[in-house]
Amino acid sequence: MNKIAEKTLKSKKILICMHVDPDGDTIGSACGLASALKKLKKDVELYSSSKIPDIYKFLNYAEKVKHKIEKTKKYDALVALDCADSKRIPDFEQLKKQCKIIINVDHHIDNSLFGDINFVKNISSTGEIVYELIKMLKVEINKDIATALFSAIITDTGNFRYSNTSAKVFKIASDLVEKGANPHFISTNIYESKTMAEINILATALNKIKIVFNGKVAYSALTKKEIDKAKAIEENMSSIADFVRTLKGVEIAAFLRETNDGKIKINLRSKNRNVRIIAKELGGGGHTKSAGVIINCSLNKAINTLLKTIKNKWKQL
Amino acid sequence: MNKIAEKTLKSKKILICMHVDPDGDTIGSACGLASALKKLKKDVELYSSSKIPDIYKFLNYAEKVKHKIEKTKKYDALVALDCADSKRIPDFEQLKKQCKIIINVDHHIDNSLFGDINFVKNISSTGEIVYELIKMLKVEINKDIATALFSAIITDTGNFRYSNTSAKVFKIASDLVEKGANPHFISTNIYESKTMAEINILATALNKIKIVFNGKVAYSALTKKEIDKAKAIEENMSSIADFVRTLKGVEIAAFLRETNDGKIKINLRSKNRNVRIIAKELGGGGHTKSAGVIINCSLNKAINTLLKTIKNKWKQL
């Protein structure tokens, strides 16, 4: 049996940790694993330093996520899900002292292997790895587990559209649907629960798209004023960069906006180029087709820096 | 062996017909079946009364589709794909005279069974039925067939988001990917080949969304002038209604616009209600979650008629 499954089975009190600004993959993986460990009678707690976006509240355990862990608490194991680096868990150094063993489960190619045990594979999603792990633990997948893992997988495959969507991903999806995951119900919650603020900010962003580099790069940049006018908050803007990428011929898409603390957040998306190189160059990270960075300058300066970096690195992307 | 497979195998010269205003299901099914029949050395022609939208031009055979059939030509069989009624093929009465047998392959629940043989099943897509048919014909699925059928299936399942997305659909998708279908390549062509006209008309439509009936119904209505200003054509507007449906709490979404010949085209979408009843009432048709109609009146009159009909029929939907 795999070492990680063995260690998990030996642990009694387990803390499952998500990354900062949690997305569907880290949340779905955490909720799915929590449901599975509960079936093994484990004492499980879920932790996220940031708020869980409303669209994931339908998942079992999502409402039970803790945002603060008392410093006196002790755990047999900390399971980090979907975290390329321990820095993705802001309180990691403190939590590490409270947990006997760190288990690192992730699918990012550049994972820093910060765990005592690392279960890192370069596949579609952490959800797909947790699916494997649950099989290793010999837990029968029920509707709650299936729903959570399905949510994790669709988040990181762009609902079966990205190049990490393998035949195996579809095989797993088929199994999860057989075990009770309802694709329509899940995708309605995740993709069809938009607020008018989300629609308004998307319309604003679409009206401001600029196309450069002979149609190969497109971006939209919004000021704090424009965001406030649409009454939009950060989680309303998570899919705008994906939308910019849907333009024909566009190979790299970017969405930039002023944050509440005066910095510039940039989401990068690509069809076939490696935008992780761009993000890394600017001090950020992520996947080859989806990466991001926050930089400290004006919006116009950020646009210029981004375009210059894309131009300089183009041949390597 | 199934009667339809038997008749197909006996036919030598086959005319494959798509429905008017062809979508990915009818086009993908036609291209996939054509590739399969070619492997059986059949003499195959594809016919569509209307233009094939550019986003499907990547499919093998899509560029070979005929838009006119000479009246002197004779065929052993006409295979109608994804046509609920023979009226969906404008030249059907003439073509019928030129073909020995009519084979009707479709997944619409209200199919009028107009064929000499009807292969009608209430499943995800005509693509899923053609997959079964190709298995019956014992043709090995190659990359071209897999790509075409995958395209058909994603079109009518909303890329695996609608309630017709069964465990079996995912099993078939897995098989098609194994046989060479590339989800990223296909979805980039279909969903990420938007023109600026498409982006502009979407932004215009999003800015005009009206929410009624306590947030349960949302619609957007565009005049011919607004459409012309965005330089949009009919195929640029096919996904706007889907977008309106993404609003949280919205059960029925509608998109109305003035057509070139002064009529009003309405697309209806729902999360859980039956919009086919609304479309039928107004003289149109379609599926329970996706239906449509063209009516002859002013835009304001159309909005009023639509809202009144939804109100009157609400309890049955």
Interface residues (C-beta under 8 A of the other chain):
Chain A: N159 F160 R161 Y162 S163 T165 S166 A167 K168 F170 K171 A173 S174 D175 V177 E178 N182 P183 H184 S187 T188 Y191 E192 S193 K194 T195 M196 I199 N200 L202 A203 L206 N207 I209 I211 R245 T246 L247 K248 V250 K271
Chain B: N159 F160 R161 Y162 S163 T165 S166 A167 K168 F170 K171 A173 S174 D175 V177 E178 N182 P183 H184 S187 T188 Y191 E192 S193 K194 T195 M196 I199 N200 L202 A203 L206 N207 I209 I211 R245 T246 L247 K248 V250 K271
